[in-house]
Amino acid sequence: MQDPTISPLLDNLAFQASGRGRFGLTEQVAGDRFPRGTRVIGDHGTVRLVVTTGAAGTAQTVCYLTDDPSNPVNYLAIRLDTSNRPFVQFTDQLGVIKAKTIPSFAVIAAGIRTEIELEWDAYTAIVTGRHSRFSVNGVEVDDSEWSPPPSIPWVNFQPTYLFLGAGLLGDVDFLGTVDSCQITNVADSRGGVVPPRPTRNSSALAGQSVLSAGAEIVYEGAVATGGDSGLTADATVTPP
């Protein structure tokens, strides 16, 4: 089992996680592995993944956002087909599939470091005629691989959980490793709740890449300490 880790909120209103597990995005509750506070608006954003693939042959889920962990009808998911090829699939607030890609590129073998990036905007087109773009190892999926394409606006759901490595829609759990999952554009001037931004105190110096068990990150009135239930001892810190 790959242990889950998280990083504090970064200066660009992003957070980063790795491993596998459930990460609560609204408040700290038993079983969740992320500090309290709204993190993801849902109407737009970018997910950047770095994974190492496992064995091919079965459909797998790498990560997904949802508003219901027990019955994820609404979701934004990055999955792998039986040839280890990443694709994206997401719904609106009513669980209606608004976009999906059908990969046509080469099979990806096990043990391959793979970079995946999804950008979406429910209300404003990102590229001509499309509200989302999706790329694998720097190569963007073209219009022919979207079915259905995200060509018109939709009403988004509000994500409250991030799952890494957990199966969805009949997929098995991800058979590789999630080295990094970063979500940006999580709250800004569009009306989302801007979450508190961390400041390092004297226990966590600028330039320090690893948060030790005794170091602290201050979240505007709340302190998350390395090693406690909200912040793992080896959570990475990215200096500004």
Secondary structure, 3 states (H helix, E strand, C coil): CCCCEECCCCCCCCEEEECCEEEECCCCCCCCCCCCCCCCCCCEEEEEEEEECCCCCCCEEEEEEECCCCCCCCEEEEEECCCCCEEEEEECCCCCEEEEECCCCCCCCCCCEEEEEEEEECCCCCECCECEEEEECCEECCHHHECCCCCCCCCCCCCCEEEECCCCCCCEECCCEEEEEEEECCCCCCCCCCCCCCEECCCCCCCCCECCCCCEEEECCEEEECCECCECCCCECCCC
